[in-house]
Each structure stands twice: as structure tokens, then as C-alpha cells.
């Protein structure tokens, strides 16, 4: 796809599929009055393994790059540690490196040039004296209530929360200044953090930024795509059979387009990816007993779904095939990179194998060699030593003839 040549064309591409834009006048000032490339940053806390939900922000980053913007991706290792210890501090830098590999290959998979893309590790500047002093300044003008409110939809909420959850939104606000950008991009769930940054940065002498917000796209099971729910997310390295099974299990009621994860994935990932790769959006749905459905926009697709022209049974295989085509070059790059494979092992080591202790069954006191016979030792002469009761129960005599005689008496008693 060619880069738009006019401001209107670039702005339209920047805003496509966004739910909200704050301070749009800042974008116009930079691109028109200052006549320079808009600089945007997107941050991601390097915690769990990136899944296919990452295609959603990556598509927007691809569009920002196509619109001529400069994009900085913050690999927020310190944030990952602060968010209720979601990532152990010993692993966050390995995970940050893993994210860098993944995001780079996601963009390459849709033929997006990445010359204007820069990766920044959060700890590379967030541990400096200047940043620490700025954090102290910000903490003096932000109340506990406002900090907690800002992070409510982003930072994991628990009873008796630690202070790290209050520091998190303050750092995200400061990142705008320290990264030297004009705008921050993120999901609409981060709106309260964006609003906090807009309000408090001028109080410590820094300027406001624009904020670009994606809608929250439902996962395969409806609701938010979650890394903790194996059926809700598809790992970028999942094999084809696993992808097919997860898409097949996706919740998609016929004729219902609201909170439909399949339609949302086509709208926010597959159609934009097709346009970036081939110049125009296109999504095909093959049918056994009818002609292939071809969609170039989501409006017509949703209309057909409501009218049952397009059903979940025909949509799922088409989505699977398109997704597998997107994943193929990413997985091929992983298989070809020993460095990436080593980082993956360090970032997400397998859990230690806990050996199950073999449970010794209590066979009861009447089982030979068990129960009353416990702690009893046989002697060379055929007698036993140990528990007196056990000794009486198992001692058959001092020699073989006495033992045989006792067995005969016992047998006679049973017969009577």
C-alpha cells in the first residue's frame, strides 16, 4: 500500500478503526504547521506470551508507519514487574527481547517497512536520576485516589494492593515526555491514564500529548482476549491443528454481530492486513454449495451475517485459513532463528516437573506381611521377633514338624 501524500489522507489512515482521539489539534499542528512526521509511542508490558490479540494494535502501528509517522515501541519491562508482579524481575528483560522478535515479525508478515520503527527498553531510562526525580515531582501533585482510579482498568486490582499499582500510571504519563513523542497510542481501557497524563504533565512543566485509542476487541470466546484463558487466545507459535481447534470452539451465535470475536478479528486484523499486503481489503469465504462470498468492507459482511447469508460454520474455516497465512511467515522466522528460540526458552522456561510420591497402600492387619506383622523379623530357626501380638499370630513353630502340626490343627478347626 502506497503512503498517502496529503494531510487528509494521512490523518484518515491514522484515525481508521480508532474509537477515540484526544487533542487532535496537536496532530494537525505537528503535521501541517511544523511540517514534520508525527511521533507516536505504544507501550506493552512484557509479561505473558504475545498472542493473536496483538495483531490488533500491530495493525494500527502498521497504518501509522504507512501514514509516514515515526513509531517508538516501549518494551515496558519495569511496568511488567510493577503490575502485581505479573513478570518476575529475573525474566522481564528476556521477555522484552522475545517481544521485540515477535513484533518485528508481525510487521514483516504484512509487508510493512520498519525503518521508522524504534524499540526502547523501559529500564534504559526509567532508572535514571532525572526520571526518578520527575516521578517524585509527579507523586507530589497526584493523589492516591486519582492514581488508583487511573490504573483501575489496566493494573490488576487486588485487595490490600501494593504501592506499585499507584506508581504504574504515573510512569506511563512520564514516558510521553521521556520518549519525546507527540502522541501515545493504546486501547480505550487506558483512557483514564491518558486523561491523567493530559492533566498532570503541565503541572510539572511538560506539554500535553495527543492520545489515540483502539476499541476493546472481543476475543474468540467473547469479552476480552485473555492470556490466562487457553481457549480465548491463540499463541503466535501454535501449530495449525491447535489454531483450527480454537477457532472451531469460538463462540459465535448465528445472526448476532455484537461481541462477535470472529467478525471483530476480520474487521480489525484480516481486512486491514489484506489492504496493507495487497493494496485493498479483501476477505473470501468459500461455500460448498454456493458461490464464494467476497468482502471488501465489514459493513456488508455484518449485514450478511445478520441475514444468515454468512454463517458461523462457513466463517470459521475462512478465518482459520486467513489467520494461518498470517502466522506462517512468523513461525518460519522463529524456526530459522536460533537466537529467538534461545530467548524463548529463557523468557518462558517450562515449569519444574514435580515428581509425585508413590502412595503406600495400607493393606490391613490381615494381609500377609502387613498389619499386625509390621515390625516383625523372621529368625533363622523359623520363629519371629517383634510385636508380641504379631509374634503369636505368625509364629508357626521352631521347626518344620511343629509348623506342619499347627497347620493341621488349624485346618481341622475350619472343617468342624
C-alpha angles and dihedrals in degrees: 000000000000121000113255113250101206131066090239091053093047092046092050090054092046092052098041112126093358118136097208143002123201120202096005088171088072090060092051092047092054098042100037111023097032091032096213138118116283111244115217132178131203120189129203125185107231099231124114126021112287111251136189091282085076088071088076098064090033090059090055091047087051090053091048089054091047088052090058097256125145110235129201118194113205111210093204103205095157091048089053090056093046094051096090091299092292088157123036110239089236091061105036096089092049088050091049089056090048090053090051091056092046097048093046092053093044089059094043089052090065095042096250116157110234101195090113093047120102128185118212124188110220095221090056089079107005092078096053123112091244093054091046091051091049089051090053090050092050092048088057093060101036120076125221089246094054094045092050092046092050094054097039096107098036109036116065108257119221136162114272091013122202123244091253090080090059093047093051098073092043090056092047089055092049091049089071091062098039093050090049095227135150097219143017123219126205147123121301087249086075094057093109092054090048090050090050091052091048090053104040107034092074088053090067095040103270129121129247122257134210118254126213117197132197119206117250104262115211120241127234092278094045121260122052119345103245130198089209093060109071093199093048096058138045115214114227089236097047113131119246095259091053091050091051093049094049094048090046090054093049116123111244118151114206115258093008116114099169114100088358106155094195095055091043091054090052091047099047102029119015100042094045090045091053091051093048092049102038106020097253136049116260133164123177128202116192119209128197100223101023141047121285116272114230121195128191096172137030094234094070091041093054090047091054091047092053090049092047092242085120114042133190089247092060096035097054098060091045092051091046093053093048092047093048089052089055093047096046099080091042093054091043089054090050092051090049096050118076089181092057091047091052092049090051091056091050095044097047108022115185114259114263115268110246112207113223113232112236109246113230109225118227102230094190133246095284096055113103110263093008140084109017091014093063115122091015120131126201116232127217091253092058096259126115134230127206136057108030093223091049091046092055091046097052107025107106097178143289096276139022097261092054091047092052091048092053091049090052091052092049091049092050091051091054092050092052 
